[in-house]
Each structure stands twice: as structure tokens, then as C-alpha cells.
Amino acid sequence: MDDLKLAGLRVRLNRSALSRSKSMKAAVVLLHGFGAPGTDLVSIGDVISVPEGTGIFFPEGPLDLGQLLGPAYAAARAWWPIDMVQLQVAMMTGQVARAAQGIAAGLEDASHQVRRLIDEIQSEFGLDSRRIVLGGFSQGAVACLDIALRDSRDLAGLLLMSGTMVSEELVSALAPHRAGMRVLLSHGQSDPILPYSIAEALRDQLNSAGWQMSWVPFPGGHGIPLDVVRAASTLLPEWLK
């Protein structure tokens, strides 16, 4: 595991699929969720199937929650601040629009930094954007969707794991311009943090906009079960062949 600095972020790079390759041919970039350590998704790199020559990048969110919230949050990172108590209250009281606004505050800056990260990965390793899969869990998935909607570059595909849609209007307006985008969308049917119903609405919006959808619902809550890892392991070799 390499420890890099790219776009001002600490980034861990799993090179296990490069063992017989002289150079990197493709990349998977995975963004962790709110409140997780920067290493949260690293274990996935050891079990997910990717083509030989693929590097798997695990960037660490720029926000140190330990500094903001105290020792109880040591090692916890985020891509932008979210008031989780306010989010839970809004969700529990059916104030979905208010909850979405709370999730979105700070998203623009985070998306910009991740776009810079992709720029530097392309430059540093000589990769075309069509050889890059961008993915994330929870808050990381929200950032990935925002980037895919707003950024003009072509990507090999998206892994959106237990994320959400912060603006139905934005998705409706921008998703058709990205028709053909390949996406794995997964969500727990009893997710207590980000509602399953919104994931279903996002699925329908992206399908209507012409995205190539792989929908992976699963029984359970806010997480990445084995079924999702297996689905990604089926798709990634196809997307990056």
C-alpha cells in the first residue's frame, strides 16, 4: 500500500493488481463516508476484482472531525461538514427537502477538490478519464454523483453505494446530458440514515435519463454487504477491459 499526496489529500494506493504490469492502465477511486477514517474502504481493495494493471485509490477526506468535535471523533474524516443530529431529526419528521439541503451544504467545494484529485491521477499516471471508475460510500457517493453530473469528462463508470439524491431538480436537469453513463447503485432497504425511497427515486431518474443502470438493493442498513462487492467485481472488469 503506497501513501501519496495528491490534490492536497492523503491518498492510499493499492497496487496489488499491478504486480505483473509495468505501468498503470486503469484506476478505481473510492471515497469513504462521513465520520469514517481514511482507511475505511481500504479492505475492499483486497477482495474486489479488477483487471490487471488497475490501481485502487483511497483518498482521505480533508476534514478532521477530531479537531472539530473532540477526541471521541479521533481519526474520523469527512468531505464536508454535516450536522448529523439535524439530519436525523429531519429524516424522522419527514422533512426530506430540509435534510437534503443539510447534506448539500459544502458539497460544491468537496466536489471541486475531488475533481482536482482526478486531474492529478490522470496527469501523474498517464490515464485517460475513460479508464477511471469513480465510486463512494454514503457522503462519498453523494460527491461522486455530483461530479458525474457536473463534470464534462467521460468516466468508465460510477459506484454509488448507499448515497442519496440531494436535488431531484438538479438530477432531472443534468443527468440527460450524461446519458450512457454506467453506474452501480446500491442501497439498504432498511437504511436508517439515508432513505431507501430516495435511492429508488434516484434509480428511476437515472434510468429515465438513459444511464446504464445496475441496481443492487439489499436487505439491511447503511453499509456495503458482500452482494455489492460481488456486483462491483462483476462490473469492473467489463468497464475497464
Secondary structure, DSSP 8 states (H G I E B T S, - for coil): -EEEEETTEEEEEE-GGGTT-SS--EEEEEE--TTB-TTTTGGGGGTS---TTEEEEEE--SEEHHHHH-GGGTT-EESS---HHHHHHHHHTT-HHHHHHHHHTTHHHHHHHHHHHHHHHHHHHT--GGGEEEEEETHHHHHHHHHHHH--S--SEEEEES---S-HHHHHHHGGGGTT-EEEEEEETT-SSS-HHHHHHHHHHHHHTT-EEEEEEESSSSS--HHHHHHHHHHHHHHT-
